[in-house]
Amino acid sequence: MTTPLTVEQLHPRLGELALIDVRSPGEYASGHIPGALNVPLDRLDQALAALRATAERGELAIACASGRRAATACRQLADAGVPARVLTGGTDAWAAAGHPLERPAGARTVWAMDRQVRFAAGTLVLLGLVADRALPGTRRLAAAVGGGLVFSSLTDTCAMGRALGRLPFNRPRSDAPGLDETLAALGR
């Protein structure tokens, strides 16, 4: 079980603890809590050694947009013996409390991953149903997407989210710090 951390608890401790944002680089660049470092959830295993060392030096907190991916990351870290706290409500709660988000100059706004998944899944379902009129049997696409969503909720995984995370608009800009720079910053 991970220990929650509220926005009110985080705010005065920003400089004291290490804050990791597990959203995609595109989401992170469109607005993150000041001082947060980006380690995308799908690359958490690659950062495990650095996160373990960071947690040994002080407290580690994990954030995402709403707290769901952060909770998943905290479970993965706990399974690896790395203690971490999850920011309840994530950057959405941080912004709703009136705190500023940091945005690199020239960063574009990217939809949150859950919104991207809902849009893609809904589009595929509609396409499957509409295309079935001209090409009978394509409604199976809608059924496959529905089945994938059920599987996703039962396993708390998201293959569509992982696939969307690889699209160009969800990747870091060429001039943005990557995972290597983040790991170096954690080593300080």
N, C-alpha and C positions, 0 to 999 in steps of 0.2 A: 504494500500500500504506500503510495506516495503522499508526501505532506504538502497540502496546498499552501500557496502564498498569495495573499490578496494584493491588489494594487496599492492599498493603503500601507501594507507592510513593505512592499517593494520600494516605493517611492523614496523614503528616507535612506534606503540601503543601496541605492544604485551603484555607488562607488565601492562598496564593501564586498559585494558578491559578484560572481561571474554569471552573466546572463547570456544564455544561448537561445537564439531564435531558430527553430527547426523548419520554418517555411521554405518554399522554393526561393532561389536567389531573386527572381523577379518580384515575388511578393515582398520579400525583405526590402528590396530597393525602393518599393513604392511606399514604404513607411514602416519604421521599426522603432522600438523603444531606445532612447539614447544610450549608447554604450553596449548594446546587444551585439553579439557576434553571430554570424550566420553559419550554422552547420545543418544543411538540409537533412530531413529525417531519413531519406534514402541513402545518406552518406554517414550516418551516425556510427556505424561499425568502423569506418576508416578513422574516425576521430576518437575512438574509445580510449586509447592510451593517453592522449592529451587531456580528455575529459576526466579520466581517473586521476591523473596528476593534479589537475586543477581542483577537483573535489577534495583531495588530500590537503591542499593548501588553504582551502576555505569553502564556503558554501557555494553550491551550484544551483542555479534556477533555470528552468526551461520555459520558453514561451512560444506561442504560435498565434494564429489569428483569434481563435476562440478558446483554446485550451485542450481540444481533443488530440491533436497531434502531439502536443507537449506531454499529455498524459501517456500516450503510446511511447514516446521517447523515454519518459521516466521509468516506465515498466521495463523497457529494454535495458536501460542503464542499471536498474535495480537487479535484474537478472544477471548482469555482469559484475555486480557488487559495487556499483557506483551510486552513492546517495545523491539525489537531486530533488528539488521542489518544483512543482508545476504552478505556473502563474494562472490563477483562476480567472477565466474570461479572456485571457491573452491580451494582445494588442488592442482588440476591440474594446475591452473593459478599460484599458489604459487611456485610450483616446476619449471614451465616454466620460471618464472622470476629469476630463479637461487637461490632461497632460499632453505635451507636444510629442509628435513623432518625428524622427530624424529621416530626412530624404536626401540622398546624394544629388548634387547638381545634375540636371538633365535626366533624372530618372523618370520613367514613365509609370503611370498607374497600371497595375495588373490586378485583375479580379482575384479574389481569394480562391484557393484551390477547390474548396467545396462548391463554390458558385460555378467554377469552370466545369466540374464534374456534373453538376445538375444540368448545366446548359448542354454539354456534349451528350449526356444520356438522354435528355429530353428530345434533342434534335435527332438522334439515332432512332428513338422509338417512333417519332412522327414520320421520319423518312421511311422506315420499315412499313408503317401502316399505309402511308400514301402510295408508296411504290407498289404495294401489294395489288392495287387496282390494275396496274399495267403489267406487272410481273408477279403472278400468283406465287405465293410461297415466301415472298420477302418479308411477310409479317413475322417470320421466324427471327429476323433481326431484332424486332421489338421484344420478342420472348427471350432471346439470348441476353439482351441488355437488362431486362427485368431480372433474369436469373443471376446475372453478374452483380446486380445491386443487392439482391437478397444474400448472396454469398459474401459480398463485401460487408454487409451489416453483421452477419453471423460470425465472421472471422475478424472483424475490426481491421480489415486491410482494404486497400483500394488500388487495384491494378490500373484502373482508368486514371486515377490521380498520379500514379507513378509514370504512366505513359505521357500524360499531359505535362508533367514536370520536366520532361525532356524536350518539349517544344521550345523554339528559339526565344519566345517572349517570356518564358519562365526561367531561362538561363541568365547567368550574370552577364553584364556588358563586358566587353573585352578589357575595359579599364577598371572594372570593379574588382575588389579583392576576392580571391577564390579561397577554396578550402585550405590550401597550403599557407596562405597568409593568415587565415583564421587560426590554424594550428600553431603557427609561429607566435601569434599574439597570446594564445593560451599558455604558451611556454614561458612567457615573461613573468 
